[in-house]
C-alpha cells in the first residue's frame, strides 16, 4: 500500500513549515510527497479506533521493490544550515504509527530513518592537526569546503502540537575536531532539538524551560553533552587567550549540557554549565587541593600576593530557583611569607598564607570539609588558612 492510498487526507496536513527541499520553505510540497510515495511502501497495515474516536494506524515501512529513493537533500527551517538525505539500504524497514484525532490533529512516528546529516564545515570539521584526527564511526569530518557527513539511524516523531523530534539511535559524538572554528579534543552527544519550547519535558538534562523568543525564526536548538576544548594545538587562538587571561595551563574548561539556537548571532548558550575549575587527577590527595598551584585563574598582586580563582562557572539552575543561584565562585588570596627580598610569588604549598571566599553553593562547601570555604555572609569574618 502507498502512503497516499492509506492517508487520503494526510497530504493537506503535511507539516510544510517543518520539512521542505529549499530555504525559505515553499508552500507546495507535492514533489516531496510524490518522492516518498514512489520510494516507500506500507506493509502489514492495521487500524484501531480508540474510545475517544482516535484512529491509530500501524504498519511496516519498506523500500518499494527494485527502487531506491531519490537522493534529495531536505532542509528544515529548524536547522537551516544542515541538509538531510534519506539513504537506506534496499532491505530497510521500519515500524510506523499514525494517529488521527477527531479534531484532525495528526501524530506520526517512524522508528528508523537512515539519514545522512550534512553539516557545514564552518560548524563542524576535521581537527587542524592531521596527526590527531581519528576514525569516528559513521562520521566523516570535512577537511575541505565539503560538508561534514554524519550517518545515523533516527527515530522521527511529529507531535500533535506540530513539534518535531529527531533522535538518533546512537549518540552523535566525535573525537578531535573543530567546532565553530575552535579546536576540540572531543564533542560529546550532539543533540538536534526540534522543539526548544518543550526541551525541558523531553530531555532530563535540560533542567529549566528554554525561552523560545531567543530561538530566532522559530529555529530549533543544538545540544551538547560536553565539549572538550583543545588549548594545545598550534592552529588556533586558545593558547593565546589562555595566556592573556592568566588561565593556568592545567585549568579545565567546563562546557556541559549546553544548548544554543540553530540560528545564532553569535552562538550564545541558552542552557548549560560553562566556566573554569581546577583539575584533580583520580586518586590525587586532598593536600594538592590546598596547594593552589593549579588554580585556574591567577593574578599577581604586587610581589608578595596572588589573587586566585579555584572555581568560576555557571550551571543553569532548575526553574524554581533564580538564575544567579547557578553561579559558583570560589576564590582567595595567597600571600607569600618567604625571606626578605624573596620575590618568588609562585603558589607553593609550603610558602603561603591563604584566605578563601566564594558564594554559598553547597557543592563547594562539601569539597572543603576543613572549613576553608566562606559564604557571602562571612566575607567580613575571613581568617587565613595555613597549609
N, C-alpha and C positions, 0 to 999 in steps of 0.2 A: 504494500500500500504506500502511496505517496503522501507527503505532508499535506498538500492542498486538498487531496481527497479526504483525508482524516479531519482536517480542521478547515472546513469551507469558509468560516468567518474569521479565521485567525489572522489572515493577511492584513485586514483593516486594523487590527490591534497590534501589529508588529511594532516593537519599540524603536521607531525610526530615530529618536533622539539619542539612542544608546549605541547602535551599531550601524555603520554606513561604510561605503567604499571611498569616501572622499571627505575632505575637510575644507570649508564648513559643510556640515551634513545636508544633503538634499532631502526633499520630501518624498521623492519617488524611490522606492527600494524594490521595485518589481524585478529588476535584473538580478539582484542578490537572491530574492526568493526563488527565482527560476533556477539559479545555480544550485541552491540547496535541494530543490525538488528533483533536479536531474541527477544529483550525485548520491542522495541518501534515500533509502527505503526503510519502512517500518514493518517489523515482523512481530508475530505473536501479540497482536493488539488486543487489549481487554479494556472494558469500561465498567465503571461503578458509579452509582448515584447515591450520595450521602443523604442523611436525614434532613440536612438544610438545603438540599437541592443542588449541591455542588457536583458537577460531573468531573470525574477523575479518569483519565486515560493513561494506560501504561503500555509500553512496547519496548522492543529491542531495535535499536538503530543499527543499520548495516550499510556498507557501501553498495551502491547499485551494481549489479552483476556486470563485470567486464569494464567498468568505467572508473576513472579516477577524478576526484573533484578538481575543478579549475583552480589554478594557482593564483587566487585572488587575495590581494593584500587589503585587509579590512582595517579601517581607522575608526576609533571611537572617540567621541568628544570627551569621554572620561580620561583617556590617556592619549591626547592628540599627537604627541611626539613619537608614539610607538605604532607599529603595524603588526597585525596578527594574521597568520596564514595557517589554514587548516590543511595539514599534510599527514593524513592517516595511512597506515598500511591497508592493502586491499582486503585483508581479513579483519579489519577493525569492526568492533561492535560496542554498543554502549546501552545501558539502561536509560529509559526515557519516561518521564512522568509529566503530565499536563493537567492542571485543574482549572475548570471554568466555573466561577461562582455565579449565582443567579443575577448579581448586579453587573455581570460582564467582565469582571476583573479576571486576569489570567495569571497563573503561576506555572513556570516551565522549569524543569530540572533535567539536565543531561549529565550523566555520571562521569563520562570520559570523553574529553575532546583533546585530540593530539594537536597541539599548536606550536608553531614557531613564532616566538615573540621577537620582533626586530627592534632593537634599541639603538638610538643614535649614539655614535662613538663619543660625542662630547658629554654624554651622560655616563656611559659605562664602556670601558675599553681595556685593552691589554695593559699590563704594568709597563712603565717605561724601561725598566731593567729587564732585558730579554732573558737573562740568566735566571730570574726569579719566576718567570711565567710557568705555571703548572698546567695540568690537564684536568679541567673541570668537567665532570660528567654531563654530556649533552649541552654544554655551553661553549660557544666559540667566541672568544673575546676579540674585538676588532683591533688590528694593528695598523689600520689604514683609514680611509674615509668610508669604508663599507660599514654597515651596521653590525653590532654585536647580535648574535643569534642565540636565543635561549629556547631549548626544546623541552617541553614538559607535557604530561597529561594533566588536564584541568577538569574540575567539576564546575559546571556553569549553572547558575540559578538566576532566573528573572523572578523577583518577588512581586507580590500582589500590588505593592505600592509603587512599582515601577523601577525600583533599585536593582542593581546587578551585583552578583557575587561571582568572582572568578578565582578559584582556589586551586593551587597546584597539588597534585597527589604527593609529591615530594618537595621539600623545601628548596627554594632557589638561593643557593649560597655559592659564593665564588672565593677563590684564593687570591693571590696577589693580582691587583688590578688597578685601574684608575677610575675613581668615581667622581663625576663632575669636575674632572681635571686634577683631582687630588690623589696622589699615590696612596694605596692602601695595602696592608698585609692581607686583609680578608674583609669581606662583607657578608654578613650572616642573615639569612632568611629575609629576602626581599619579598614584600607583600604588595599586591595590587589591590588597593582599597576602592571598590567601586561605589560604595555608599558611605562617604565620610560622616554623614549625619547619624548613622546607625553603628558606627565603628565600635563604640563602647559596648554595644549589645552583642556584636558579632565576635570580637576579639577580646579575650580575657586580659591581655596585656595593655589594652587601652583603658585606662582607669578613670578617664574623665571625658565627657562629651566634647567632640570637636566642633568648632564654630564653623558652620557651613558658609558663612559670609566671607571667610578667608580663603575659600576654595573657588577662585575666580572662574567665571564662565561655567559654573556648575561642574567643574572638573572633578576627577577622583583624587585619591591620595596614594602616596608611595610610602610604605612602611619598611623599617629596617630593624631587625632584631639586635644587631650590633655592627659597628663599623670600627675596624682597627686601622688607624692611620699609620702610614709609614714615614717616619721622620728621618730615616737614614738615607733614602735614595738621593743620589746627586741631582736627578732630574726632577726638581720640584722646589718650592719655596718654604716647605715646612721647617727645614733646618734653620733657615734664616729667621723665620718667625719665632721659633723657639728661643733662639739666641737673643733677639730683640726684646722679647717679653720676659727674659730671665727665667725661663722654664727649664727645670732640671732635665738632663739627658735621660734620667731614669724615671721621669714622670709618666704616668699613664693617662692618656686622653680617653675619657669615657663618653661614648655615644651609643646609647642603648634605647630600644623601644621607641625609636624616633619616627615621626610622621611628618612629611612635607607635602604640600599640594603638588599635583602632577603638572600644573601650570604655575610657575614660580618666578618672581622678580624681586629679590633673589630667593634662594631656597631657605626660607625661614622655617624652622621646626615649629609645628603646632602641638607637639606632644613629645615626651621622652625624657631621658636623662642625659645631661650634657655638662661636661666640666672636666676638671683635673683632680687627680688624687695621687697620693704617694703609692709606691709599689712595695709589696712584701711578698717574697717568694714563699711557696708552700713549705711549712716547717721552719720558717725563719723565726728566731726567738724574739720575744717582746722587747728585749733590750734595744734591738735595732729600731723598733717603732719609736723609741725615745731619743734616738741619736740625732735626728733632724738632718742627717747627711743627704737624704734623698727627698726632702720636702719639694713638692712640685714647682713652687714659685718662691724665689728668694731675692730680696732686695737689700743691698748693703746700706746700713745707716751709719755713715762715717766709717771709722777704722775699728770700732770695737763692738758693733751690734749689727744684727741682721734680722729683718722682718721676714718671716716665712709663712707660707700657707700650706698646711698639710692636706686640706680638702677644700675645694671650691667648686661646687657643682649644683645643678638644679635638676630635681626629679619631679615630674608632673604629679601633683597630689590628687587624691580622689575628689570627686565632685563636691562633697560636703565639707571640704577644707579650703581655706583661702590659698591662692596661688603662692603667696610669699612663704607659706609653710613648706614649700618644696625646696627652698634654698638651704643648702648645707654649707656651712662655713666653719672651718677650724684653722686658726692662725696663731701666731705667737711671735715673741721677740727673744732672740738668743743674744746674750751679752758675753763677750769674751772676758776672761779674767786671767789672762796669761801674764808673763813677766812684763815689767815696764819696758816700753819700747818695742814690744812684740806686736807687729802689725798683722799677724795671722788672724783672719776673720772667718776661716772655714768653720763649719758647724761640726766640730769633732765631739765625739760622745764623752770625752774626758776633760773638756775645756770650755765649759759654758755654764751660765745660769739661764733658765728659760721660763717665760711666763706664757701660758696658752689662754686663748679666749675663742669664743665661737657662739653660734646660735644654739638653741635648746633642742636640737634634734636628738631623740633618744637613742638612735643608732650610733651616734658619735659618743654619747655617754657610755654605752655598752663597751665601746672599744678602748676605753681608758679607765679601767677599774681602780687605778691608783689615785683617782681624784684630780688628775692633771687637766681636766676639762672644766671650763666655766661657762655658764649660760649668760645670756644678755643681762639678766638681772644681777649678775655677780661681777660685772666688769669693774665696779668700784672697789671690789674686795680681792683683786688679783694678788696672789702671792707667788714668789718664784718657786719652781720645782728645781731640785738638784739631782742631776744624773749621777 
